[in-house]
């Protein structure tokens, strides 16, 4: 049945409004049901991070909040660490979004904003509230929107979070570009495994940002030419310059993530088994120099983990499965042997082939990893763990990687993805990577 002219106009108007209200694809996960989304009200923490142009972070979050405030009366507190004037706040961005969405009836006063249905936006500096111990200034908000979350002090988070969480139904929204590995927001929220949160990593480019354009692309390319390490922070959202004792260069890791290599040679699976409740069990399957599959799991028994690994190699007993055999990993190794798998057991604390240079098998895995040759997944978690592991010198002048416990103390999480990846390139018995990989590397260099 054909639409009438009036119905066509109404449909076109609705479609145009729907287009104005769309946000970055990944951030649709934050959309509340009242504005057409499916995000459960039990998800009280909604955060994202990434570099410049990654998912239009602030624009998308503000748009979603404004859309809700336009039809449901809510109180929104817009917070930053230091706010000396409204020019430093998100006030102007809210104005821009209201205009872009073509909403009418909004009132923009000197220090507050009101929607037609009575929603109220207030702007505050957390440092001032902290200094005056004005906890009441944090109470009663439905949405706590935190700007520039990377610079919010731990003392401010410690003041804000208990107030927020004791307000029934209140939500924390935030976005940031990670400045250091120990940013308080990372330590307090991002690196913790809360079941009431959705945390989303965003990348620059048209996949995460539909409004990406040639100007942004050109600017990013120029920054990478001038200073690749700083560009990793500006655009890819990694912490600023690596410490002098980082084992692997972020520039080298990025090259490995972008490298195209033909999958030729034998297959091998690396399996790093979770030791504690929040750790991840990671699986990396390589074909020659190329990682062709990877998975992670958490809080599962040894039999399930063994079968998952066995299925990843298509239950082929000729494909080696290299397992971190310490702790519960020993139980997984035993199960795999019972299933008929070809298992190589690795103890990270075991003796290296070259005791003059290294103190343990783990040192050998990390320092001899062929980062200049391999092709690995483009994964923010993998980048963070590979680039974040540090080393020290022992009393014999040998480089020694920091322990998992030391890394976890700094980052509130274990380097499980990095260890799983390195295991898939390891051949056991003190050989950091096997002869077939050495031959492929030699062939590639001689082309």
C-alpha positions as CSV (number, residue, x, y, z in Angstrom):
1,X,0.0,0.0,0.0
2,X,1.5,3.3,-1.1
3,X,2.2,6.0,1.5
4,X,0.4,9.3,1.3
5,X,2.4,12.4,0.8
6,X,2.0,13.4,4.4
7,X,3.1,9.9,5.5
8,X,6.2,10.1,3.2
9,X,7.1,13.4,4.7
10,X,6.7,12.0,8.3
11,X,8.8,9.0,7.4
12,X,11.5,11.1,5.9
13,X,11.5,13.4,8.9
14,X,11.9,10.4,11.3
15,X,14.7,9.0,9.2
16,X,16.5,12.3,9.2
17,X,16.2,12.6,13.0
18,X,17.4,9.0,13.4
19,X,20.5,9.8,11.4
20,X,21.1,12.9,13.6
21,X,20.8,10.8,16.7
22,X,23.2,8.1,15.7
23,X,26.6,7.8,17.5
24,X,29.8,5.8,16.9
25,X,28.8,2.2,16.3
26,X,30.5,0.7,19.3
27,X,29.1,3.3,21.6
28,X,25.5,2.3,20.7
29,X,26.1,-0.2,23.5
30,X,25.6,2.6,26.0
31,X,22.2,3.6,24.6
32,X,19.4,3.3,27.2
33,X,16.1,1.6,26.3
34,X,14.1,4.9,26.7
35,X,16.0,6.2,23.6
36,X,15.8,3.0,21.6
37,X,18.7,1.1,23.0
38,X,19.2,-2.1,24.9
39,X,21.7,-1.2,27.6
40,X,20.6,-2.7,30.9
41,X,20.0,-0.3,33.8
42,X,22.2,-2.7,35.8
43,X,25.2,-1.4,33.7
44,X,26.1,1.6,35.9
45,X,29.6,2.3,34.6
46,X,29.9,3.2,30.9
47,X,33.4,4.2,29.8
48,X,35.5,4.4,26.6
49,X,39.0,5.2,25.8
50,X,41.1,5.8,22.7
51,X,43.1,8.5,20.9
52,X,42.2,11.4,18.8
53,X,39.4,10.8,16.3
54,X,38.7,7.4,17.9
55,X,35.0,6.9,17.9
56,X,34.2,10.6,18.4
57,X,34.2,9.7,22.1
58,X,32.9,12.9,23.8
59,X,30.5,13.8,20.9
60,X,28.9,10.4,21.1
61,X,28.6,10.2,24.9
62,X,27.2,13.8,25.1
63,X,24.7,13.0,22.3
64,X,23.4,9.9,24.1
65,X,23.0,11.9,27.3
66,X,21.3,14.8,25.6
67,X,18.9,12.5,23.8
68,X,17.8,10.9,27.1
69,X,17.6,14.3,28.9
70,X,15.3,15.6,26.1
71,X,12.5,13.1,26.9
72,X,13.2,12.0,30.5
73,X,13.7,14.3,33.5
74,X,17.2,13.5,34.8
75,X,20.0,15.4,36.7
76,X,23.4,15.3,35.0
77,X,26.5,16.3,36.8
78,X,29.4,17.2,34.5
79,X,32.7,16.8,36.3
80,X,36.3,17.5,35.6
81,X,39.3,17.6,38.0
82,X,39.8,21.4,37.8
83,X,37.1,23.8,36.4
84,X,37.8,27.5,36.7
85,X,35.3,28.5,34.1
86,X,32.5,27.0,31.9
87,X,34.8,27.4,28.9
88,X,36.8,24.6,30.3
89,X,33.7,22.3,30.6
90,X,31.5,20.3,28.3
91,X,28.9,23.2,28.3
92,X,29.6,24.3,24.8
93,X,29.6,20.7,23.4
94,X,26.1,20.2,24.9
95,X,25.0,23.4,23.1
96,X,26.4,22.0,19.8
97,X,24.7,18.7,20.2
98,X,21.3,20.2,21.0
99,X,21.6,22.3,17.9
100,X,22.7,19.4,15.7
101,X,19.9,17.2,17.1
102,X,17.4,20.1,16.3
103,X,15.9,19.9,19.7
104,X,13.8,23.0,20.8
105,X,12.9,24.5,24.1
106,X,16.3,24.0,25.8
107,X,17.5,26.8,28.1
108,X,21.2,27.7,28.5
109,X,21.7,29.7,31.6
110,X,24.9,31.1,33.1
111,X,26.0,28.0,34.9
112,X,23.2,25.5,34.2
113,X,21.4,23.9,31.3
114,X,17.7,22.8,31.3
115,X,15.8,20.6,28.8
116,X,12.1,21.1,28.0
117,X,11.1,18.1,30.3
118,X,13.0,19.6,33.2
119,X,16.4,17.8,33.0
120,X,19.2,19.8,34.6
121,X,22.9,19.9,33.8
122,X,25.4,21.2,36.4
123,X,29.1,21.7,36.0
124,X,31.6,21.2,38.9
125,X,35.3,20.8,39.6
126,X,36.2,17.7,41.7
127,X,39.3,19.3,43.2
128,X,37.2,22.1,44.6
129,X,34.6,19.7,46.0
130,X,37.4,17.6,47.5
131,X,39.1,20.7,49.1
132,X,35.9,21.8,50.7
133,X,34.8,18.3,51.6
134,X,31.5,19.1,49.9
135,X,30.2,15.6,49.5
136,X,26.7,16.9,49.2
137,X,27.7,18.6,45.9
138,X,28.1,15.1,44.5
139,X,24.7,13.8,45.6
140,X,21.5,13.2,43.7
141,X,22.7,12.9,40.0
142,X,21.3,10.3,37.7
143,X,24.3,10.6,35.4
144,X,27.9,11.5,36.5
145,X,29.7,12.5,33.3
146,X,33.4,12.8,33.9
147,X,35.4,14.7,31.4
148,X,39.1,14.1,30.7
149,X,39.1,11.1,33.0
150,X,42.8,10.4,32.6
151,X,43.6,13.5,34.8
152,X,41.1,12.8,37.6
153,X,43.1,12.3,40.8
154,X,42.7,9.1,42.8
155,X,41.4,11.2,45.7
156,X,38.6,12.5,43.5
157,X,37.6,9.0,42.4
158,X,37.6,7.9,46.1
159,X,35.3,10.8,46.9
160,X,33.0,10.3,43.9
161,X,32.5,6.6,43.6
162,X,31.0,5.8,47.0
163,X,28.6,8.7,46.5
164,X,27.6,7.6,43.0
165,X,27.1,4.0,43.9
166,X,24.9,4.7,46.9
167,X,22.5,6.7,44.7
168,X,20.1,4.0,43.3
169,X,20.2,3.8,39.5
170,X,22.9,6.4,39.0
171,X,25.4,6.0,36.2
172,X,29.0,6.9,35.6
173,X,29.9,7.9,32.0
174,X,33.5,8.8,31.1
175,X,36.0,9.0,28.2
176,X,39.7,9.3,28.1
177,X,43.0,9.0,26.3
178,X,45.3,7.0,28.5
179,X,48.2,9.2,29.7
180,X,50.2,6.6,31.7
181,X,49.8,3.0,32.7
182,X,49.0,4.1,36.2
183,X,46.3,6.7,35.4
184,X,44.0,6.6,38.4
185,X,40.9,5.9,36.2
186,X,42.7,2.8,34.8
187,X,43.7,1.6,38.2
188,X,40.4,2.4,39.9
189,X,38.0,1.3,37.2
190,X,39.4,0.2,33.8
191,X,41.6,-2.6,35.1
192,X,39.1,-4.0,37.4
193,X,36.7,-6.7,36.2
194,X,33.3,-5.3,37.3
195,X,30.1,-6.9,36.2
196,X,28.2,-3.6,36.3
197,X,30.4,-1.9,33.6
198,X,30.8,-1.7,29.9
199,X,34.3,-0.5,28.9
200,X,35.1,0.0,25.2
201,X,38.4,0.5,23.4
202,X,38.2,2.7,20.3
203,X,40.5,3.1,17.4
204,X,41.0,6.0,14.9
205,X,39.6,5.4,11.4
206,X,36.2,5.0,9.7
207,X,35.4,1.6,11.4
208,X,34.9,3.2,14.9
209,X,34.3,6.7,13.7
210,X,31.7,7.2,10.8
211,X,32.8,10.9,10.6
212,X,36.4,10.1,10.0
213,X,37.7,12.2,7.0
214,X,40.8,12.7,4.8
215,X,41.9,15.6,7.0
216,X,42.2,13.4,10.1
217,X,43.8,10.7,8.1
218,X,46.5,13.1,6.8
219,X,47.2,14.5,10.2
220,X,47.6,11.1,11.7
221,X,50.0,10.0,9.0
222,X,52.1,13.1,9.5
223,X,52.3,12.5,13.2
224,X,53.4,8.9,12.7
225,X,56.1,10.1,10.3
226,X,57.4,12.7,12.7
227,X,57.3,10.7,16.0
228,X,55.8,7.2,15.9
229,X,56.0,6.6,19.6
230,X,54.2,9.9,20.5
231,X,51.7,9.2,17.7
232,X,50.8,5.9,19.3
233,X,49.6,8.0,22.3
234,X,47.9,10.8,20.4
235,X,46.0,8.6,17.9
236,X,46.0,5.0,19.2
237,X,45.5,5.9,22.9
238,X,48.5,4.2,24.3
239,X,50.3,5.7,27.4
240,X,52.9,8.3,26.6
241,X,56.5,7.5,26.0
242,X,57.6,4.0,27.1
243,X,59.9,3.7,30.0
244,X,63.6,3.1,29.2
245,X,63.3,-0.5,30.5
246,X,60.4,-1.7,28.4
247,X,61.4,-4.9,26.7
248,X,59.6,-4.4,23.3
249,X,59.2,-1.2,21.4
250,X,55.7,0.0,20.6
251,X,56.9,1.0,17.2
252,X,58.1,-2.6,16.5
253,X,54.9,-4.1,17.9
254,X,52.8,-1.9,15.7
255,X,54.8,-3.0,12.7
256,X,54.3,-6.6,13.6
257,X,50.5,-5.9,13.9
258,X,50.5,-4.4,10.4
259,X,52.9,-6.8,8.7
260,X,51.5,-9.1,6.0
261,X,53.1,-12.5,6.0
262,X,52.1,-15.6,4.1
263,X,51.0,-18.4,6.5
264,X,53.5,-21.1,5.5
265,X,55.0,-23.9,7.6
266,X,53.8,-25.8,10.7
267,X,51.1,-24.8,13.1
268,X,51.5,-24.5,16.8
269,X,49.2,-23.4,19.7
270,X,50.4,-21.4,22.7
271,X,48.3,-21.7,25.9
272,X,48.8,-19.6,29.0
273,X,46.5,-20.9,31.7
274,X,44.9,-18.5,34.2
275,X,46.4,-18.8,37.7
276,X,43.9,-16.6,39.6
277,X,40.2,-15.6,39.5
278,X,40.6,-12.4,37.4
279,X,43.3,-13.8,35.1
280,X,42.6,-14.9,31.6
281,X,43.4,-18.2,29.9
282,X,44.7,-17.2,26.4
283,X,45.1,-19.3,23.3
284,X,47.2,-18.3,20.2
285,X,47.4,-20.4,17.1
286,X,50.1,-19.6,14.6
287,X,50.8,-20.9,11.1
288,X,54.4,-20.3,10.4
289,X,55.1,-16.7,11.3
290,X,51.4,-15.6,11.3
291,X,48.9,-15.8,14.2
292,X,45.8,-17.2,12.5
293,X,43.5,-17.6,15.6
294,X,43.3,-16.4,19.2
295,X,40.8,-16.8,22.0
296,X,40.5,-16.0,25.7
297,X,38.5,-17.5,28.5
298,X,38.1,-17.1,32.3
299,X,37.1,-19.1,35.3
300,X,36.8,-22.5,33.6
301,X,37.9,-26.0,34.7
302,X,41.0,-27.8,33.3
303,X,39.0,-30.2,31.2
304,X,37.1,-27.4,29.5
305,X,40.3,-25.6,28.8
306,X,42.0,-28.7,27.5
307,X,39.1,-29.4,25.1
308,X,39.1,-25.8,23.9
309,X,42.8,-26.1,23.0
310,X,42.3,-29.5,21.4
311,X,39.4,-28.1,19.2
312,X,41.5,-25.1,18.2
313,X,44.1,-27.5,16.6
314,X,41.2,-29.6,15.1
315,X,42.2,-32.5,17.3
316,X,45.3,-33.0,15.2
317,X,48.0,-34.8,17.2
318,X,50.8,-33.5,14.9
319,X,50.1,-29.8,16.0
320,X,52.1,-28.9,19.1
321,X,50.4,-27.3,22.0
322,X,52.8,-25.4,24.1
323,X,51.5,-24.9,27.7
324,X,52.5,-22.8,30.6
325,X,52.8,-25.8,32.9
326,X,53.1,-24.0,36.2
327,X,50.3,-24.2,38.7
328,X,46.9,-25.2,37.3
329,X,48.6,-25.4,33.8
330,X,50.0,-28.8,34.8
331,X,46.5,-30.2,35.1
332,X,45.6,-28.9,31.6
333,X,48.8,-30.4,30.2
334,X,47.9,-33.8,31.7
335,X,44.4,-33.6,30.2
336,X,45.7,-32.8,26.8
337,X,48.1,-35.8,26.9
338,X,45.2,-38.0,27.9
339,X,43.4,-36.7,24.8
340,X,46.3,-37.6,22.5
341,X,47.7,-34.1,22.0
342,X,51.3,-33.3,21.3
343,X,52.2,-31.3,24.4
344,X,55.2,-29.2,25.1
345,X,55.4,-28.2,28.8
346,X,57.0,-24.9,29.7
347,X,58.0,-23.6,33.1
348,X,58.6,-19.8,32.8
349,X,61.0,-20.1,35.8
350,X,63.0,-22.9,34.1
351,X,66.6,-22.8,33.0
352,X,67.4,-20.9,29.7
353,X,69.6,-22.3,27.0
354,X,72.0,-19.4,27.4
355,X,72.6,-18.9,31.2
356,X,75.2,-16.2,30.5
357,X,72.6,-13.9,29.0
358,X,69.3,-14.9,30.6
359,X,68.1,-15.9,34.0
360,X,65.0,-18.0,33.1
361,X,62.9,-19.4,30.2
362,X,60.6,-16.4,30.5
363,X,63.6,-14.1,29.8
364,X,64.4,-16.1,26.7
365,X,60.8,-16.0,25.4
366,X,60.6,-12.2,25.8
367,X,64.1,-11.1,24.7
368,X,64.3,-13.4,21.7
369,X,60.8,-13.0,20.4
370,X,61.1,-12.3,16.7
371,X,59.1,-9.1,16.7
372,X,60.7,-7.9,13.5
373,X,59.4,-11.0,11.5
374,X,56.1,-12.1,12.8
375,X,52.5,-11.0,12.0
376,X,50.3,-10.7,15.1
377,X,46.8,-9.6,15.9
378,X,46.0,-5.9,16.1
379,X,44.7,-6.0,19.6
380,X,44.9,-3.1,22.2
381,X,45.2,-5.6,25.1
382,X,48.1,-7.3,23.3
383,X,49.8,-4.0,22.5
384,X,49.5,-2.8,26.1
385,X,50.9,-6.0,27.6
386,X,53.7,-6.5,25.1
387,X,54.9,-2.9,25.4
388,X,54.3,-2.7,29.1
389,X,56.5,-5.5,30.4
390,X,59.8,-4.2,31.9
391,X,63.1,-5.6,32.9
392,X,65.9,-5.1,35.4
393,X,69.5,-6.2,35.6
394,X,70.7,-8.8,38.0
395,X,74.0,-8.8,39.8
396,X,75.7,-10.5,36.8
397,X,74.6,-7.9,34.4
398,X,71.9,-10.1,32.8
399,X,68.6,-8.6,31.8
400,X,65.7,-10.1,33.7
401,X,62.0,-9.5,33.1
402,X,59.8,-8.3,35.9
403,X,57.7,-11.1,37.4
404,X,54.0,-11.5,36.6
405,X,53.2,-10.4,40.1
406,X,55.2,-7.2,39.7
407,X,53.5,-6.4,36.4
408,X,50.1,-7.1,37.9
409,X,50.9,-4.9,40.9
410,X,51.6,-2.0,38.5
411,X,48.6,-2.7,36.1
412,X,46.0,-4.5,38.2
413,X,46.0,-7.4,35.7
414,X,48.2,-10.2,34.5
415,X,50.1,-10.1,31.0
416,X,48.2,-13.2,29.9
417,X,47.7,-12.3,26.3
418,X,51.4,-11.5,25.8
419,X,52.5,-14.8,27.4
420,X,50.0,-16.8,25.4
421,X,51.4,-15.2,22.2
422,X,55.0,-15.8,23.0
423,X,54.3,-19.4,23.9
424,X,52.9,-20.1,20.4
425,X,56.4,-19.1,19.0
426,X,58.3,-21.2,21.5
427,X,59.7,-24.7,20.8
428,X,60.6,-25.7,24.3
429,X,63.9,-27.1,25.7
430,X,65.5,-23.6,25.9
431,X,64.9,-22.8,22.2
432,X,63.2,-19.4,21.9
433,X,61.8,-20.2,18.5
434,X,62.2,-23.3,16.3
435,X,64.3,-23.9,13.2
436,X,61.3,-23.7,10.8
437,X,60.7,-20.1,12.0
438,X,64.4,-19.3,11.6
439,X,64.4,-20.6,8.1
440,X,61.3,-18.5,7.2
441,X,63.0,-15.4,8.7
442,X,66.1,-16.1,6.7
443,X,64.1,-16.5,3.5
444,X,62.2,-13.3,4.1
445,X,65.4,-11.3,4.7
446,X,67.1,-12.7,1.5
447,X,64.2,-11.7,-0.8
